[in-house]
Amino acid sequence: MSITLRVEDMSCDGCEDIVETALEEVSGVEEASADHEANTAVVEGDADVEDLLDAVDYAGYSAEFQPEDETDDEGDESEE
């Protein structure tokens, strides 16, 4: 399962490393990848979203869950 988080305040590769390390320490996480330019982190595994948000917060960044539907809804004009 893939979980996408919107992470604020990352500004460099070092920030990405901090967020990735924090997420990888959460139970159920198989892999974590952060992107400071997109302000996102993607987690693979079966982790609890609240635990992921808490881990990012503890690392010093703010995050919110970004459901897949929010990224897919924009620009869908195929029904015309």
C-alpha positions as CSV (number, residue, x, y, z in Angstrom):
1,M,0.0,0.0,0.0
2,S,1.2,3.5,-0.9
3,I,0.5,6.5,1.4
4,T,1.2,10.0,0.3
5,L,1.8,12.8,2.8
6,R,2.1,16.5,2.1
7,V,5.1,17.7,4.1
8,E,5.7,21.4,4.7
9,D,9.0,23.2,5.4
10,M,11.4,20.8,3.7
11,S,13.9,23.0,1.8
12,C,16.8,20.7,0.9
13,D,18.1,17.1,0.5
14,G,19.0,17.1,4.1
15,C,15.4,17.7,5.1
16,E,14.4,14.8,2.8
17,D,16.8,12.6,4.7
18,I,15.4,13.6,8.1
19,V,11.8,13.0,7.0
20,E,12.7,9.6,5.3
21,T,14.6,8.4,8.4
22,A,11.7,9.4,10.7
23,L,9.2,7.6,8.5
24,E,11.3,4.5,8.1
25,E,11.4,4.1,11.9
26,V,7.6,3.7,12.0
27,S,6.3,0.2,12.3
28,G,4.9,-1.2,9.0
29,V,7.0,1.1,6.8
30,E,8.9,-0.8,4.0
31,E,10.2,2.2,2.2
32,A,9.9,6.0,2.4
33,S,10.8,8.6,-0.1
34,A,10.6,12.4,0.4
35,D,10.7,15.2,-2.2
36,H,11.3,18.7,-0.9
37,E,10.5,20.3,-4.3
38,A,7.0,18.6,-4.4
39,N,6.5,18.9,-0.6
40,T,5.6,15.2,-0.5
41,A,6.6,12.0,1.1
42,V,5.5,8.6,-0.2
43,V,5.5,5.6,2.1
44,E,5.2,2.0,1.0
45,G,4.0,-0.5,3.5
46,D,1.2,-1.1,6.0
47,A,1.8,1.7,8.5
48,D,-0.9,3.7,10.4
49,V,-1.3,7.2,8.9
50,E,-1.5,8.8,12.4
51,D,1.9,7.2,13.3
52,L,3.4,8.6,10.1
53,L,2.1,12.1,10.8
54,D,3.4,11.9,14.4
55,A,6.8,10.8,13.2
56,V,7.1,13.7,10.7
57,D,5.9,16.1,13.4
58,Y,8.5,14.8,15.9
59,A,11.2,15.3,13.2
60,G,10.3,19.0,13.1
61,Y,8.1,19.2,10.1
62,S,4.3,19.5,9.6
63,A,2.5,16.9,7.5
64,E,-1.0,16.0,6.4
65,F,-2.4,12.9,4.7
66,Q,-3.0,13.4,1.0
67,P,-5.6,10.9,-0.2
68,E,-4.9,9.6,-3.8
69,D,-8.3,11.1,-4.9
70,E,-7.0,14.6,-4.3
71,T,-4.1,14.1,-6.8
72,D,-6.3,12.4,-9.4
73,D,-9.2,14.8,-9.5
74,E,-7.5,17.8,-11.1
75,G,-7.6,18.1,-14.8
76,D,-10.1,15.3,-15.4
77,E,-12.0,16.7,-18.5
78,S,-12.7,13.3,-20.2
79,E,-16.5,13.4,-19.6
80,E,-17.3,16.2,-22.2
